[in-house]
Amino acid sequence: MPTRNELLWPWWVRVSHWLVAAGVIALWLMSYVWYETDWWHRLVGYAVLAVVAMRIVCGCLTTAECARFYLPGWCAICTHLSEIRQKRMTTHRGHNPLGQWAVYLIWLFIAALALTGWLSRTDALWGEDWPVELHAALSLGLLALIVVHVLAVIVVSRLSGQHLLSQMIHGHAQSLKHTSD
């Protein structure tokens, strides 16, 4: 269990998380509220991809345990799911097994969105509907992943007793139950 004032998430993890979140929200608003998919949309989309790429590079180079990447196996995932069913949760330094896979999936969707957005603007595929349709389907898929992400943060916070949102804001371990030090 991390101690209360221990730094879990380095500043660059937190900044990249919130930049990607803000960028995805801005892109969604541009597309589905303002129906704006011109150069601003592309600029923000490529900026989000660049932030994800920088996060991956930093994650590969860091010595911060929580920010490093790992591949949770089936055993870890099954144990994690069992804990969820039993309404108890082991605390993790960084992402839990499902959370780590979710990060990879969200980044994969962002990369696929950048690729399909770029393809829809190429001369070779100009006028083709499938890149635009795939791009729209991926954006809705990413939206669904984000909804699951937010719900998972709420559930895992309650079951583990950790305040995960606060941790992603200030980076330090934070318990939902404040105990006197």
Secondary structure, DSSP 8 states (H G I E B T S, - for coil): ---TT-B-S-HHHHHHHHHHHHHHHHHHHHHHTS---SHHHHHHHHHHHHHHHHHHHHHHH---GGGS-----HHHHHHHHHHHHTT-----SS--HHHHHHHHHHHHHHHHHHHHHHHHTSSTTTT-SHHHHHHHHHHHHHHHHHHHHHHHHHHHHHHH-B-HHHHHHH-B--BSS----
